[in-house]
Amino acid sequence: MKREFQDLLANISLMMIVGKRYFGASPNCEAGEARRCGKLIQEFFNYFGLYLLSDVMPSLGWSEWKVKRDMKRTAKELDQVVEAWVEEHKKRRDDIPSCEKHYLDLLIEIFENREIPGTIHDAHTTTKAICLNMVFAGSEPAIVVLVWVVSLLVNNPHELRKAQEELDQKIGRDKVVEESDLNDLTYLHAIVKETLRLYPPLPLTAYRYVMEDFDITHGNFHVPAGTQVLVNEWKVQRDPNFWFEPELFKPERFLTSEKVDNVKGMGMLFPFGLGRRSCPAIPLGMRMVHYVLARFLHTFDLAAPFSQDVDMTESNGFVNLKATPLLVLINPRLPKSLYHVDCKV
């Protein structure tokens, strides 16, 4: 399922940013540009979750020269692809109605003939960097969350049924879920939040510098100002001092809060960091997760192959990936007419 979610979310991001689609049912998906870009995006995703020994022991970096060489090649080719996007949108900018402009068109307009404070790069380079960041940083965490949430639901059929009952009640079975329906799906939001508690995409926060001296009473540690620290999100979000039965999958624990979709560091749930340095893509990423999950659960019944529980082993790395592939049996649960695929996109 990871590859399917990866292709879907990459398409969503690309359509929003540049109006292109490189995976799936598009009649142009086998064209040269689509095939090349799809391959590069897939390579980047593979490198993103790669664990390198030199990340821990830089002195051994020489032993991974082949991987680093391939990374540089992929980065160079991706830069060429994005360069072509920018030039294409610049050439036809005057012919695009304002209602049909994409994210890249708006970036070009904003940065045109302007200096960007706080950066050593020019507007052109910054535009390309933002586009790539939107494609990858917005997609990869969402992919990780979707894989974990589907794994949990397959292993917890009672919660899966409750989610589908909510979808049938709020949406019905004569149409598909639209983005405007998402705010009504309270239980689905709670499921996503509980998944983020158990399996945060990044188990550790980014480095933080301590602003002033402080003491950790548990263990009698003194941390001086200027120290670099990491926060173990995974551990905090499973701490029995803060959570009742923390190892159990219980979405209902979040149905009592006033805002069930809040994951911006309230209480002891902070899967995307805290404060001003928290992930800026939270609104977009969460919207994508909720939309894809709602459509998936609404249109298909899910089951594990051979009636066995899904293996929930976690991998070791910067990103909290599932260690084994997710295999799921799916069956349509809506009328056949609702499964139409628009190949013109």
N, C-alpha and C positions, 0 to 999 in steps of 0.2 A: 504493500500500500504506500510505502514511502515514495516510490518513484511516481506513482499516480498523483499523490498530493503535490509533489515537487513540480511536476509538469503543469498542473492546474494553477498553482499559486504563481508560478513564473509567468504563465499566460495572463493572469489577472494583473500582475504588476506591469508587464510589458504593454498591455493594452492601455492601462492608465497613463503610463509614462510616455510612450512613443506611438501608440496605436498599432502595434504589431503583435502577431501571435505566432509562436514558433513550435508549439507542441499540439498534438491531438488531431482533431478532425478537419482542420483547415485544408482546403485543396492545395494550398501553396506550401504545406508543411514539409514537402520533400524537395522544394526548390533549393538552389545552392545556398542562398543567404540564410534561409531558415535552418537548413541542415548544419551549416557551419556555426551559427549562433547557438543553436540548441546544444551542439557538442561542447562549445566553450562554456556555456552556462552549467552544463552537467559536470564538466571538469572542475569548475570553480566550487560547486557544491561539495564535490568529493574532497577537494583540498581544504575546504572550510572546517570540516570535522576531523581532519587528519591529525593524529597525535605523533609528534616528532620528538625524538630523544633530545635533540638540541634545544627544545623549548625549556627543558629542565637543566640540561648540562650543555651550555653553549660551546664549551671546548670541544665537543664531539660533532660540531656542525659540519666538519669536513667529510664525515662519513655519509652525509645525506645530500651530496652535491647533485646527484641525478634528480632527486625530487625538487630541489630548489631551482635547478635549471628548467625543469618542466613548468614549475610555477611561474617563472619569469616569462617563459614563452606564452603561456596562457594569458598572463596579464597584458603582454604586448599585443596579442591578437584581440583581446577584449577592448583594449584602448582603440584599436583600429575600427572595430565595430561601432563603438559609441561615437567616434569621430564622424563616421558616415551618417549616423543618426542626426547628429547636430547639423552637419552640412545640408542634409536633406530637408530638415525642418526650416533652416534659414532660407533656403531657396524658395520654398513654397509658402512662406509665412504670410505674404500679402494675399494669398488665394484662399486662406482658411477662415471660415466664419468663426466669430468668437465662441459660438456655442459648440464648435467641433474641435477646439484647441485641446491639446494634451499637456501634460505636466511639463514636458520639455519645451514646448512653445512658450509657456509662461516664464520658465527660467530664463530663456533667451531674452525675452522682453525686459525682465527685471534687471538682469545683469548687463544689458547693452550699454556700452559707453560709461560704465561705472567702475570705480575702484572698490574692492571689497575689503573693508577694514579687518584687521586681525588675521590676515592670511598672506603668505608669501607667493601664492599662486594667482594667476590672472583669472578673469571671469570665465574664459573659455575652458580652462582646466578645471575650475571649480564646478562648472555646469556638468561636465562629464563625470566628475567624481560623485556629485549628488545623484545623478541618474543611476550609476552603478550601485551606490549605497542603497537607493530605494529598491532596486531589484533584489539584491542579496540580503541586506540587513532586515528588510521587511518580510522576506519570504522564509528564510531558514528557521528562525524561531517559531514561526507559525507552523511549518512542516513538522518540527519536533513535537509541538503541542498536539497537533492533530493525530500523529501516530500514537502518542501516549493515551489520548482521550478515547480513541477507538479501541485500543487494547484494553483499557479499563472497562469500557462498556460491554465488550464481548465477554469479559470475565465476570461481569455483574449484570446479568440479564434483567433483573428487577429494575435497576436504574435505567437501563436501555428502554424497557417498556414504558416507564414513566415519561421519559423524554419524548418518545414517539406518540404517546397519548396526548401530551401537551401540544405537540405539533398538529395532530389531527384535530384537536379541539380549537386551537387558535387559527389554523390555516385551512383545515379541511383536506379532503382528498381529491378535489376537483381542480386544483391549481398547485403551482409550485411556490416555494418560499421566495419572497422578495426582500430586498434589504430593509424596506420600511416595516417589515413584520418583526424584525429582530428584537426590538425593545419590549415586545410582549412575551418573549420566551424566557420567563424567569428561571425555570428549572434548568434549561440549557445553559444559561449564564452561570448558574451554581455549579453545574458539572464541569465547565471549563475552569472555573476558579478552584475547585477542589483538585483538578488535575494539575494545575499550576502549583498548588501547595505541595503535592506529593512528588511531582517531577518538574521542577523549574528548568527551563531550557538551559540556563547557565547556573550551575550549582554554586559558583562563587561569584561575588561581585567583582567589579574592576578594582584595581588598587586605589586606596584612599590614603591621603596624608592626614595624620592626626594633627588637629589644630592646636590642642593644648594637652598638658599632662592629665592623665586620668588613671584610675585604678579599677581593675576587674576583681570584684570581691570574691568570686568563685575561683579559687586557685591562687589568690593573693598575687596577681600580676600587676606590675606597674608599667604603663605604656607612656613613654616620654613624647612630647610634641615633636613632630617631624617624622615619626615612624610611619612606614608604609604598612597598611593592614589590608587583609581580605576578610570579608564576611561570608561565612558558610551559610548561604540561604537554605540549602537543602536540610541542614541540621536544625536551624531555627524553626523551619516550617514543619518539622516533625517532633519538636520538643514537647514532651508530655506535660511540662510545666505551663504551656500555653494552649495546648490542644487536647481535647478529650478524645481518647482512642486514636492517636495520631496516625497509626499505620493502616487504619481502615479507610476505605473509599466511601465517604458519606457527604454527598453534595448538600444534603439538608442542613448541614452546619452553617451554610451561607445564606439560607433562606430567611434568617432572622435579621440580617443586616438591612439597613435602609437602602443601600446601593449595592446590589449583588454583583455588579460588573466592575467594581472598583478594585484595581490591582496596583495602585500607585503608591504602595507603601503604607497602607492603613493597618494598624494593629501589628501583627507579626507575619503578615503576608506581603512579601515584596519580591516577586519573581523577576521583576525588571529593574531592580535597584531602588534607591531612595533619593529623595531630594532633587536638587537642581541637576544632578548628574545621572538621574534615572534615564531610561531609554526614551528618546524623543519619538519613537515610532509606535508607542503603546496604542494610541487610538486607532491607527491604521491596521496594525497587526492584529489587535483584538477583533476589529470589525471583520477582517478577512477570516479569522478562525471561526467566529460565530456564524458567518454566512455560509462558509463551506460545510461546516459541521451540520448546520440546520438542513441544508439541501441534501446532504448525504443521508442523514438519519430519516428524513421525511420520504425520500424516494426509494430507499433500500432497507430490507431486513438483513441483519448481520448474524453470522454464526462462525464459530471457530471450526476449522477442518478437523475431522475425526472426533468431534465433540471433546477435544482436549482444551484445557485452559491455555491462554496465550502466555508465553514465557515473558516475564516482566524484568528480566535481568538488565541492569543498566551498564553502559560502557564506561570506560575510563577515558576522560578527555575534557577538553575545554567546554564542549557542548555535551549536554546530557542526552545522548542518543540511546535508543533501544539497541541492545547488543545483538539481538537476532531479528531477522526479517519478520514483518507483520504480514501474515497470510489470513485472509478473511473470505468466507463465502458470502456472496451477496445475492439477494433475490428482489426483483421489482415488487413494490407494494402499492403503486399508483397506476391509473389507467395508462395503457400503452401510448396514447396520444401525447402524454406529457413528457415522453422521453425523446422528443425531437431534438436533433442536433443541428444547429445553425452553422453550415459550412461556409457561409459568406463572411464570417468574422475574420 
